[in-house]
Amino acid sequence: MYVINDRAGRTIIPDGYRSYLDVRETESAIKFIKDYFEEQLAKELNLQRVSAPLFVQSGTGLNDELSGIEKPISFTIKSTQQRAEIVQSLAKWKRMALKEYGFISGEGLYTDMNAIRCDESVLDNLHSIYVDQWDWERIIAEQERNLEVLKYIVRKIYRVIRQTEQVVCRKYHQLPAHYLPDDIFFIHSEELEELYPDLNPRERENEICRQKKAVFIIGIGAPLKNGLPHDERAADYDDWSTITLNGRRGLNGDILVWYPVLQCAMELSSMGIRVNADALKYQLKCKNEEYKLNYYFHKRLIEGYLPLSIGGGIGQSRLCMLFLRKAHIGEVQASIWSEEVISELNANGCKLL
């Protein structure tokens, strides 16, 4: 593999890489994938498509702070002098919408979420400053806040992913045959640490995905035995602290698959059962963020106004990369890259949009 190293990150070009589809075929395939996938996801999870904001008012707690270090792009609305922020995800907005729009248990919503993450420190084959994903959220009952329901929903989503891959391969015969396994493998982040104690989290993901091909890692956000989480998670949407089986923590996780084009694990979705009032208070305390209890969203949750829910985001460009066997995310989305990366990629079979 050929490696491009610049200030933005490390980009890989697989030996002899050539896209199976040209640019216009790729654009057509992207639309086909997005239309098909979201229709099947809506059917599988009983979701209704809704409109979503590009920005929310600052200071309400509605924006997603991700790991807590990413700074949202903000601006002042001239006519009202209100401060607003470009959304980083819609994790909390969706929960408000479920209540305000009158959804009931077993129903949910989904929407297109577009974000700009200017603080993305590494731009490479899988990471861009532009984020496009399907954000979805579904109401659950109190008795459904458990691992079995989490796994049930994960299997439904994975079924749509695998079904879409098969349909795409049948439509575009020039693509290699589909390869995703029939079932997705579940493992807790604590189990993964015990299995590979000498590896860092990314290396653990690569090893387990290399073996199992499709994996859901449970419990991302709570500290592991080494004192660090498998990955950072905000305190106010996913429940990563509730104790489940064998004393392990967390009702959330990530869907990952092995991606042979780049020989690495590819994260497709981050999702989970959302915090209830107790989990919210505990997780904010763990993060030293109890001041957020004064935010509008957090107050509404603690007051019991918001429904219990499960939800997440599914990367649109990541899925298109996977199904079309692309080497770089810039082949399926329009973003900004360094001149060096653009030049080298174009010279080696990667036509960026």
C-alpha positions as CSV (number, residue, x, y, z in Angstrom):
1,M,0.0,0.0,0.0
2,Y,1.1,3.5,-0.8
3,V,0.9,6.0,2.1
4,I,0.5,9.8,1.9
5,N,1.6,11.6,5.1
6,D,0.7,15.3,5.4
7,R,-0.2,17.6,8.3
8,A,-3.9,16.5,8.1
9,G,-3.2,12.8,8.6
10,R,-2.2,9.5,7.0
11,T,-3.9,8.5,3.8
12,I,-3.5,5.1,2.2
13,I,-3.8,4.1,-1.4
14,P,-4.1,0.3,-1.9
15,D,-1.7,-1.2,-4.4
16,G,-3.2,-1.2,-7.9
17,Y,-6.4,0.5,-6.8
18,R,-8.9,1.5,-9.4
19,S,-12.5,2.4,-8.7
20,Y,-15.1,-0.1,-10.1
21,L,-17.4,2.8,-11.0
22,D,-16.6,6.1,-12.7
23,V,-17.7,9.4,-11.2
24,R,-21.1,9.6,-12.9
25,E,-21.8,5.9,-12.1
26,T,-20.7,6.6,-8.5
27,E,-23.1,9.5,-8.2
28,S,-26.0,7.4,-9.5
29,A,-25.1,4.6,-7.1
30,I,-24.9,6.9,-4.1
31,K,-28.5,8.0,-4.7
32,F,-29.6,4.4,-5.2
33,I,-27.9,3.3,-2.0
34,K,-29.3,6.2,0.1
35,D,-32.8,5.8,-1.2
36,Y,-32.9,2.0,-0.7
37,F,-31.2,1.9,2.7
38,E,-33.3,4.6,4.3
39,E,-36.6,3.0,3.0
40,Q,-35.6,-0.4,4.4
41,L,-34.4,1.0,7.7
42,A,-37.7,2.9,8.2
43,K,-39.6,-0.3,7.6
44,E,-37.4,-2.4,9.8
45,L,-37.5,0.0,12.8
46,N,-40.9,1.5,12.2
47,L,-39.5,5.0,11.6
48,Q,-41.0,8.1,10.0
49,R,-38.9,10.6,8.2
50,V,-38.9,14.1,9.6
51,S,-37.2,17.4,8.8
52,A,-34.2,18.3,11.0
53,P,-32.4,21.5,11.9
54,L,-29.0,22.4,10.6
55,F,-28.4,24.6,13.7
56,V,-29.8,24.9,17.2
57,Q,-29.7,27.7,19.8
58,S,-26.6,27.8,22.0
59,G,-27.0,27.2,25.7
60,T,-30.0,24.8,25.5
61,G,-28.0,21.6,25.7
62,L,-29.6,20.3,22.5
63,N,-26.4,20.1,20.6
64,D,-24.2,17.0,20.8
65,E,-20.8,17.7,22.4
66,L,-19.5,14.3,21.2
67,S,-16.4,13.6,23.2
68,G,-16.4,17.0,24.8
69,I,-13.4,18.5,23.0
70,E,-15.0,19.2,19.6
71,K,-16.0,22.9,19.3
72,P,-19.2,23.4,17.3
73,I,-19.3,26.2,14.7
74,S,-21.3,29.0,16.1
75,F,-22.7,32.3,14.9
76,T,-24.9,35.2,15.9
77,I,-28.3,35.7,14.2
78,K,-28.3,39.4,13.2
79,S,-32.0,40.0,13.5
80,T,-32.5,38.5,17.0
81,Q,-28.9,38.6,18.4
82,Q,-29.4,34.9,19.4
83,R,-26.3,32.6,19.4
84,A,-26.7,29.5,17.3
85,E,-24.5,26.4,16.6
86,I,-24.2,24.1,13.7
87,V,-25.3,20.7,14.9
88,Q,-22.7,18.0,15.6
89,S,-25.3,15.4,15.8
90,L,-29.0,15.3,16.6
91,A,-28.8,12.8,19.5
92,K,-30.8,15.0,21.9
93,W,-32.9,17.0,19.4
94,K,-34.5,13.7,18.2
95,R,-35.6,12.9,21.7
96,M,-37.3,16.2,22.0
97,A,-38.9,15.7,18.6
98,L,-40.3,12.3,19.6
99,K,-42.2,14.0,22.5
100,E,-43.3,17.1,20.6
101,Y,-44.5,15.3,17.5
102,G,-46.6,12.8,19.5
103,F,-44.7,9.5,18.8
104,I,-45.6,6.5,21.0
105,S,-43.7,3.4,22.2
106,G,-42.5,1.3,19.3
107,E,-42.5,4.2,16.9
108,G,-39.6,6.4,15.9
109,L,-38.2,8.9,13.5
110,Y,-35.2,9.3,11.2
111,T,-33.6,12.2,9.4
112,D,-30.6,13.3,7.3
113,M,-28.0,14.9,9.6
114,N,-25.3,17.0,8.0
115,A,-22.5,18.5,10.2
116,I,-19.2,20.3,10.0
117,R,-16.6,19.1,12.4
118,C,-13.8,21.6,12.0
119,D,-11.9,20.2,15.0
120,E,-11.4,16.8,13.3
121,S,-7.7,16.3,14.1
122,V,-7.1,13.5,11.6
123,L,-8.3,13.5,8.0
124,D,-7.7,10.2,6.3
125,N,-9.5,7.6,4.2
126,L,-12.4,7.4,6.6
127,H,-12.5,10.8,8.3
128,S,-13.7,14.1,6.8
129,I,-14.7,17.5,8.3
130,Y,-18.1,16.9,6.6
131,V,-20.4,14.4,8.3
132,D,-23.5,13.0,6.7
133,Q,-25.5,10.3,8.5
134,W,-29.0,9.1,9.2
135,D,-29.9,10.0,12.7
136,W,-32.7,7.9,14.1
137,E,-34.6,7.6,17.4
138,R,-37.3,5.2,18.7
139,I,-39.4,5.3,21.9
140,I,-39.0,2.3,24.2
141,A,-40.7,1.2,27.5
142,E,-39.0,1.1,30.8
143,Q,-38.7,-2.7,30.7
144,E,-37.0,-2.5,27.4
145,R,-33.9,-0.7,28.8
146,N,-31.8,-3.9,28.6
147,L,-29.1,-5.6,26.6
148,E,-31.5,-8.0,24.8
149,V,-33.5,-5.1,23.3
150,L,-30.2,-3.3,22.3
151,K,-29.1,-6.5,20.5
152,Y,-32.5,-6.9,18.9
153,I,-32.3,-3.5,17.4
154,V,-28.7,-3.9,16.3
155,R,-29.6,-7.1,14.5
156,K,-32.4,-5.3,12.7
157,I,-30.0,-2.6,11.5
158,Y,-27.4,-5.1,10.5
159,R,-29.9,-7.0,8.5
160,V,-30.7,-3.9,6.5
161,I,-26.9,-3.2,5.9
162,R,-26.4,-6.7,4.7
163,Q,-29.5,-6.7,2.5
164,T,-28.4,-3.4,0.9
165,E,-25.0,-4.8,0.1
166,Q,-26.5,-7.7,-1.7
167,V,-28.9,-5.5,-3.7
168,V,-26.1,-3.2,-4.7
169,C,-23.9,-6.0,-5.8
170,R,-26.7,-7.4,-8.0
171,K,-27.3,-4.0,-9.6
172,Y,-23.7,-3.2,-10.2
173,H,-22.2,-6.4,-11.6
174,Q,-18.7,-4.9,-11.9
175,L,-18.4,-4.9,-8.1
176,P,-16.9,-7.8,-6.2
177,A,-19.4,-10.3,-4.6
178,H,-20.9,-9.3,-1.3
179,Y,-18.9,-10.5,1.7
180,L,-20.6,-9.4,4.9
181,P,-21.4,-12.4,7.2
182,D,-24.9,-13.6,7.9
183,D,-24.8,-12.5,11.6
184,I,-23.2,-9.8,13.6
185,F,-20.9,-10.7,16.6
186,F,-21.4,-9.1,20.0
187,I,-18.6,-8.4,22.4
188,H,-18.3,-6.0,25.4
189,S,-15.5,-3.5,25.4
190,E,-14.3,-5.0,28.7
191,E,-14.1,-8.4,27.1
192,L,-12.2,-6.9,24.2
193,E,-9.7,-5.4,26.6
194,E,-9.3,-8.7,28.3
195,L,-8.8,-10.5,25.0
196,Y,-6.2,-8.0,23.7
197,P,-4.7,-6.3,26.8
198,D,-1.5,-5.1,25.0
199,L,-3.4,-3.4,22.1
200,N,-4.9,0.0,22.0
201,P,-8.7,0.3,21.2
202,R,-8.2,0.8,17.5
203,E,-5.9,-2.2,17.3
204,R,-8.5,-4.3,19.2
205,E,-11.2,-3.3,16.8
206,N,-9.0,-4.3,13.9
207,E,-8.3,-7.7,15.4
208,I,-11.8,-8.6,16.3
209,C,-13.2,-7.4,13.0
210,R,-10.5,-9.3,11.1
211,Q,-11.8,-12.4,12.7
212,K,-15.6,-11.9,12.9
213,K,-16.1,-9.5,9.9
214,A,-19.1,-7.8,11.5
215,V,-19.0,-6.8,15.2
216,F,-21.0,-4.8,17.8
217,I,-18.8,-3.5,20.6
218,I,-21.0,-3.0,23.7
219,G,-20.3,-0.4,26.5
220,I,-18.4,2.5,25.1
221,G,-17.8,5.4,27.4
222,A,-17.2,3.9,30.8
223,P,-13.6,3.4,32.0
224,L,-12.1,0.0,31.4
225,K,-9.6,-1.8,33.7
226,N,-6.8,0.5,32.5
227,G,-8.8,3.5,33.6
228,L,-9.6,4.7,30.1
229,P,-12.8,4.2,28.0
230,H,-12.7,2.2,24.8
231,D,-13.7,5.6,23.2
232,E,-15.1,8.8,24.6
233,R,-18.8,9.4,24.8
234,A,-20.8,12.4,26.0
235,A,-22.5,12.1,29.3
236,D,-26.0,13.1,28.2
237,Y,-27.3,10.8,25.5
238,D,-26.0,7.2,25.4
239,D,-26.3,5.2,28.7
240,W,-22.7,3.8,29.1
241,S,-22.9,3.4,32.9
242,T,-25.8,1.1,33.8
243,I,-24.6,-2.2,35.1
244,T,-25.8,-5.2,33.1
245,L,-24.5,-8.8,33.0
246,N,-21.5,-9.9,35.1
247,G,-21.0,-6.4,36.5
248,R,-20.2,-4.9,33.1
249,R,-21.5,-1.5,32.2
250,G,-23.3,0.1,29.3
251,L,-26.3,-0.1,27.1
252,N,-24.7,1.3,24.0
253,G,-22.1,0.5,21.4
254,D,-20.7,0.7,17.8
255,I,-21.3,-1.4,14.7
256,L,-18.1,-2.1,12.9
257,V,-17.2,-4.3,9.9
258,W,-13.9,-5.5,8.4
259,Y,-13.1,-3.5,5.2
260,P,-10.8,-5.5,2.9
261,V,-10.1,-2.6,0.6
262,L,-8.2,-0.8,3.4
263,Q,-7.5,-3.9,5.6
264,C,-9.0,-2.3,8.7
265,A,-12.1,-2.0,10.8
266,M,-14.7,0.4,9.6
267,E,-17.2,2.0,12.1
268,L,-20.7,2.3,10.5
269,S,-22.8,3.3,13.5
270,S,-22.7,4.6,17.0
271,M,-25.9,4.0,18.9
272,G,-27.5,2.9,22.2
273,I,-30.3,3.1,24.7
274,R,-30.4,6.7,26.0
275,V,-29.9,7.9,29.5
276,N,-32.8,8.0,31.9
277,A,-32.7,10.6,34.8
278,D,-30.5,8.5,37.1
279,A,-28.0,7.6,34.4
280,L,-27.8,11.2,33.3
281,K,-27.1,12.5,36.8
282,Y,-24.5,9.8,37.4
283,Q,-22.7,10.3,34.0
284,L,-22.6,14.1,34.4
285,K,-21.1,13.6,37.8
286,C,-18.4,11.2,36.3
287,K,-17.5,13.9,33.7
288,N,-17.7,16.8,36.2
289,E,-20.4,18.4,34.1
290,E,-23.2,18.7,36.6
291,Y,-23.6,22.4,35.5
292,K,-25.5,21.0,32.5
293,L,-28.4,20.0,34.8
294,N,-29.4,23.7,34.4
295,Y,-29.8,23.3,30.6
296,Y,-33.2,23.2,29.0
297,F,-32.8,19.6,27.6
298,H,-31.5,18.2,30.8
299,K,-34.1,19.7,33.0
300,R,-36.9,18.3,30.7
301,L,-35.3,14.8,30.9
302,I,-35.0,14.8,34.7
303,E,-38.6,16.1,35.0
304,G,-39.8,13.1,33.1
305,Y,-41.0,15.1,30.1
306,L,-39.0,13.2,27.5
307,P,-39.7,9.6,26.5
308,L,-37.2,6.8,27.1
309,S,-35.6,5.9,23.8
310,I,-33.0,4.1,21.8
311,G,-31.2,5.8,18.9
312,G,-28.0,6.5,16.9
313,G,-26.4,7.6,13.8
314,I,-25.5,5.6,10.7
315,G,-22.8,7.0,8.4
316,Q,-24.1,7.6,4.9
317,S,-20.7,8.1,3.2
318,R,-19.2,5.2,5.2
319,L,-21.9,2.9,3.9
320,C,-21.5,4.1,0.3
321,M,-17.7,3.5,0.6
322,L,-18.4,0.0,1.9
323,F,-20.9,-1.0,-0.8
324,L,-19.0,0.6,-3.7
325,R,-15.6,-0.7,-2.5
326,K,-14.1,2.8,-2.5
327,A,-10.6,3.5,-1.0
328,H,-11.3,7.1,0.2
329,I,-14.4,8.8,1.7
330,G,-13.8,11.7,-0.7
331,E,-14.9,9.4,-3.5
332,V,-18.4,9.4,-2.2
333,Q,-18.8,12.9,-0.6
334,A,-17.7,16.4,-1.5
335,S,-15.4,17.9,1.2
336,I,-12.0,19.7,1.5
337,W,-8.6,18.0,1.4
338,S,-5.0,19.2,1.2
339,E,-3.7,19.8,-2.3
340,E,-1.0,17.1,-1.8
341,V,-3.7,14.5,-0.9
342,I,-5.9,15.5,-3.8
343,S,-3.0,15.3,-6.3
344,E,-1.7,11.9,-5.1
345,L,-5.2,10.3,-4.9
346,N,-6.2,11.5,-8.4
347,A,-2.9,10.1,-9.7
348,N,-3.5,6.8,-8.2
349,G,-7.1,6.0,-9.2
350,C,-9.0,7.8,-6.5
351,K,-11.2,10.4,-8.1
352,L,-12.5,12.8,-5.4
353,L,-15.9,14.4,-5.7
